[in-house]
């Protein structure tokens, strides 16, 4: 069984495959099995406490109520990879997956062709950021960064910056930049906040207690109409006091100017686009497993087009927690069970 991607989703898939008596081979394009985590912005912390963010049989040490920093997560992933003891090939980028008899051939950038009875795609989305179609963006003469490329505020200090997007990343980055730059947060609707600690308990305690984490995506989409920003209070206060200035989305960019909805214009030095991501699975395009937009054709992580092909770590794959540290193992177990039925030759005797 070949697993493409060695971050949190790939390691969860390796755990699930291993539990079913199969030998997983994990292919990771980076130099270590930590996925996208080393590439996130410097100040990033988990939204969920350590007690809810570990792996089965491999929990975070230290204070269980703290919110681990990005680098702690990287170390945790590396430790978990060693704990699993599965074969992981780093610096191995998958270029394509093709059909080969009853199974698959996985083609790497080194020119290797690896045969597999089953494949699990677990490559996340950071490598495929969404750039929205903003009027005038192509001719904008300032700097354009996606949140995927943002690391810290130092390069934008003292400049006129607009952050586009009202989700967690957009609000966090805007809050950080407001201390060093002339900052505006541009969103299509007012920012919606969710208290990090309602009634004195972290919101993830309530998610687990009330079963919110396990609700199917169709139910969630009816309940939650807009992105919710987790907040201990500082972000809401920053917007209410004007420390972070928020304006309705601009209508156009013109050279190095932004045109606001009221017709006023302002010079802007840089845009930071916190506008989301799409699954990074272009290596499956030739297989015919994706729709016209490059999204997987699947139900709950099980391919609708090919037996023995599954996905782990897609947003809203089976629940609100599908692409999070606290929820990915549930999906991995579900997908591994389905994909394993197509890979009897790999079952250990």
C-alpha positions in Angstrom: 0.0 0.0 0.0 1.5 3.3 -1.0 0.6 6.5 0.9 1.4 9.7 -0.8 2.3 12.4 1.7 4.1 12.1 5.0 2.5 14.8 7.2 -0.3 14.4 9.7 -2.7 12.8 7.2 -0.1 10.4 5.7 1.1 9.3 9.1 -2.5 8.7 10.3 -3.0 6.7 7.1 0.2 4.7 7.8 -1.1 3.9 11.3 -4.4 2.8 10.0 -3.0 0.6 7.2 -0.5 -1.0 9.6 -3.3 -1.9 12.0 -5.0 -3.8 9.2 -1.9 -6.0 8.7 -0.6 -4.3 5.6 2.8 -2.9 4.9 2.6 0.9 4.1 5.1 2.7 2.1 5.0 6.5 2.7 6.3 8.9 0.0 7.0 12.4 1.3 8.2 15.2 -1.0 9.9 17.1 1.9 13.1 16.4 3.7 11.3 15.0 6.8 7.9 13.4 7.6 6.3 16.6 8.9 4.2 17.5 5.8 3.3 21.2 5.5 3.8 22.1 9.2 7.4 23.5 8.9 6.1 25.9 6.2 3.3 27.6 8.2 3.8 31.1 9.5 6.1 31.5 12.5 3.5 32.5 15.1 1.1 29.7 14.4 -0.3 27.7 17.3 -2.9 24.9 17.3 -6.5 25.9 17.8 -7.0 22.8 19.8 -5.3 22.0 23.2 -2.6 19.4 23.4 -4.9 16.9 25.1 -7.1 16.7 21.9 -4.3 17.0 19.4 -2.1 13.9 19.9 -2.1 10.6 18.0 -3.5 7.2 19.1 -0.9 5.9 21.6 1.3 8.9 21.1 0.1 12.0 23.0 1.6 15.4 23.4 3.7 15.7 26.6 3.6 18.7 29.0 0.6 20.8 29.9 -2.4 19.1 28.2 -4.3 22.4 28.2 -1.7 24.4 26.3 -2.0 25.2 22.6 1.2 23.8 20.9 3.3 26.0 18.7 4.0 25.1 15.1 7.5 23.8 15.9 6.1 21.6 18.7 3.8 20.0 16.1 6.7 19.4 13.8 8.6 17.6 16.6 5.5 15.6 17.5 5.1 14.4 13.9 8.8 13.4 13.7 8.5 11.5 16.9 5.3 9.8 15.7 6.9 8.8 12.5 9.7 7.1 14.4 7.2 5.5 16.7 5.3 3.9 13.9 8.4 2.3 12.4 7.0 2.2 8.8 9.0 2.8 5.7 9.1 6.5 4.8 10.9 7.8 1.7 11.6 11.5 2.0 12.6 13.9 -0.9 10.3 11.7 -3.1 7.7 13.7 -5.0 5.0 11.8 -6.8 4.4 13.2 -10.3 1.7 10.8 -11.5 -0.4 7.8 -10.6 -1.5 5.5 -13.4 -3.5 2.3 -13.7 -1.4 -0.9 -13.9 -3.3 -4.1 -14.2 -5.6 -4.4 -11.2 -3.5 -1.9 -9.2 -1.5 1.3 -9.7 1.9 2.5 -10.8 3.2 5.5 -8.8 5.7 7.6 -10.8 8.2 9.8 -8.9 10.3 12.8 -9.8 13.4 10.6 -9.7 12.0 8.5 -12.5 11.1 5.5 -10.4 7.9 3.5 -11.0 6.5 1.9 -7.9 3.7 -0.7 -8.1 0.9 -0.8 -5.5 -2.4 -2.7 -5.1 -3.8 0.4 -3.2 -3.0 4.1 -3.0 -4.0 6.7 -0.3 -3.6 10.3 -1.3 -2.7 12.3 1.8 -0.9 15.4 0.5 -3.0 18.1 2.1 -3.6 21.5 0.4 -0.9 24.0 1.3 0.8 23.5 -2.0 -2.4 24.5 -3.9 -3.4 27.9 -2.6 -6.5 29.6 -4.0 -5.9 33.0 -5.7 -9.3 34.7 -6.1 -10.4 36.4 -9.2 -10.1 40.0 -8.0 -10.7 42.8 -10.6 -7.3 44.3 -11.4 -5.2 41.8 -9.6 -3.2 40.8 -12.6 -2.2 44.5 -13.1 -1.6 45.3 -9.5 1.9 46.8 -9.1 2.3 46.1 -5.4 3.4 42.9 -3.7 1.0 39.9 -3.6 1.5 37.2 -1.0 -0.7 34.2 -0.3 -1.0 33.2 3.4 0.9 30.0 2.3 3.9 32.2 1.7 3.6 34.4 4.8 6.1 33.7 7.6 6.2 36.8 9.8 5.5 40.6 9.7 9.1 41.8 9.3 9.0 42.2 5.5 5.8 44.2 5.7 6.7 46.5 8.6 5.9 50.2 7.9 4.0 49.4 4.7 0.3 49.8 3.7 -1.1 46.3 3.7 -4.5 44.8 3.1 -5.3 41.2 4.3 -8.0 39.6 2.3 -10.1 36.9 4.0 -12.0 36.7 7.3 -11.2 33.2 8.5 -8.8 32.1 11.2 -5.6 32.7 9.2 -6.8 36.0 7.8 -7.7 37.4 11.2 -4.6 36.1 12.9 -2.2 37.5 10.3 -4.1 40.8 10.3 -3.8 41.0 14.1 -0.1 40.4 13.9 0.5 42.9 11.0 -1.5 45.6 12.7 1.3 46.1 15.2 3.9 47.0 12.6 2.0 48.2 9.5 -0.9 50.4 8.2 -3.3 47.4 8.1 -6.8 46.9 6.8 -8.7 43.6 6.8 -11.0 43.2 3.8 -13.8 40.7 4.0 -17.0 40.1 2.1 -19.0 39.8 5.4 -18.4 40.7 9.0 -16.1 38.4 10.9 -17.9 35.7 12.9 -16.3 34.7 16.2 -16.5 31.6 18.2 -15.3 31.8 21.8 -12.3 29.6 22.4 -13.4 28.9 26.0 -17.2 29.0 26.4 -18.3 28.4 30.0 -14.7 28.0 31.1 -13.9 25.0 29.0 -12.1 24.9 25.7 -14.5 24.7 22.8 -13.0 21.4 21.7 -14.2 19.9 24.9 -17.8 20.8 23.9 -17.2 19.6 20.3 -16.3 16.2 21.7 -18.9 16.1 24.5 -21.8 17.2 22.2 -20.7 15.1 19.2 -20.2 18.2 17.0 -16.8 16.8 15.7 -18.6 13.8 14.3 -21.5 15.5 12.5 -21.5 14.8 8.7 -20.6 17.6 6.4 -24.2 18.0 5.0 -25.5 18.8 8.5 -22.6 21.1 9.3 -23.1 23.1 6.1 -26.7 23.8 7.2 -25.6 24.8 10.7 -22.5 26.9 9.9 -23.0 29.4 7.0 -19.8 31.4 7.4 -16.2 30.8 8.6 -15.9 31.0 12.4 -12.8 32.5 14.0 -11.8 31.0 17.3 -11.1 33.8 19.7 -10.0 34.1 23.3 -11.2 37.7 23.2 -8.3 39.6 21.7 -9.3 39.4 18.0 -12.9 40.6 18.6 -11.6 43.5 20.8 -9.0 44.4 18.1 -11.8 44.7 15.5 -14.2 46.5 17.8 -11.6 49.1 18.9 -10.2 49.6 15.4 -6.8 48.2 16.3 -7.5 46.0 13.3 -9.4 48.1 10.8 -11.9 46.0 8.9 -13.7 47.2 5.7 -16.1 45.5 3.3 -14.3 43.9 0.3 -12.9 46.3 -2.2 -14.4 46.4 -5.7 -11.1 46.7 -7.7 -7.4 47.1 -7.8 -5.9 49.8 -10.1 -2.2 50.0 -10.4 -1.1 50.4 -6.8 -4.5 51.7 -5.7 -7.4 49.8 -4.1 -10.9 51.0 -5.0 -13.3 50.6 -2.1 -17.1 49.9 -2.4 -17.9 53.6 -1.6 -15.7 54.7 -4.6 -12.8 56.0 -2.5 -9.2 55.0 -3.5 -6.1 54.3 -1.4 -2.5 53.4 -2.2 -1.6 49.9 -1.1 1.9 48.4 -0.9 1.0 44.8 -0.5 -1.9 42.3 -0.4 -1.9 39.2 1.8 -4.5 36.7 0.4 -5.8 34.5 3.2 -8.2 32.9 0.7 -7.9 29.2 1.3 -6.6 26.1 -0.4 -7.7 23.3 -2.6 -6.5 19.6 -2.4 -3.1 19.2 -3.8 -3.7 16.0 -5.8 -2.7 17.0 -9.4 -0.8 13.7 -9.7 -4.2 12.0 -10.0 -5.4 14.0 -13.0 -4.2 11.6 -15.6 -5.9 8.7 -13.8 -9.3 10.3 -14.2 -10.0 10.5 -10.5 -10.6 14.3 -10.3 -13.4 16.6 -11.5 -13.0 19.4 -14.0 -11.8 21.7 -11.1 -9.1 19.2 -10.0 -11.0 18.1 -6.9 -11.2 14.4 -5.9 -14.3 12.5 -6.9 -15.0 10.8 -3.6 -17.5 10.0 -0.9 -16.1 10.1 2.6 -12.6 9.7 1.3 -13.3 6.7 -0.9 -12.8 7.2 -4.6 -15.9 7.1 -6.7 -13.9 6.3 -9.8 -11.2 3.8 -8.8 -11.2 0.8 -6.5 -8.3 0.8 -4.1 -7.9 4.6 -4.1 -8.6 6.7 -1.1 -8.0 10.1 0.4 -7.2 11.2 4.0 -7.0 14.8 5.2 -9.6 16.5 2.9 -11.5 19.4 4.4 -15.0 18.3 5.6 -14.2 14.8 4.3 -16.4 13.1 6.8 -16.7 15.6 9.6 -15.7 19.1 10.8 -12.5 17.6 12.2 -11.4 15.6 9.1 -8.3 17.6 8.3 -7.2 18.3 11.9 -4.8 16.5 14.2 -7.7 15.6 16.5 -9.9 14.1 13.8 -7.7 12.7 11.0 -7.2 9.2 12.5 -10.9 8.5 12.5 -11.1 9.1 8.8 -7.8 7.2 8.2 -9.2 4.1 9.8 -12.4 4.3 7.7 -10.5 4.8 4.4 -7.9 2.1 5.2 -10.6 -0.4 5.8 -12.1 0.3 2.4 -8.9 0.5 0.4 -7.5 -2.7 2.1 -10.2 -4.8 0.6 -8.6 -4.2 -2.7 -5.1 -5.1 -1.5 -5.2 -8.7 -0.3 -1.7 -9.5 -1.7 -0.2 -7.1 0.8 -1.7 -8.7 4.0 1.0 -10.2 6.2 0.8 -13.9 6.8 
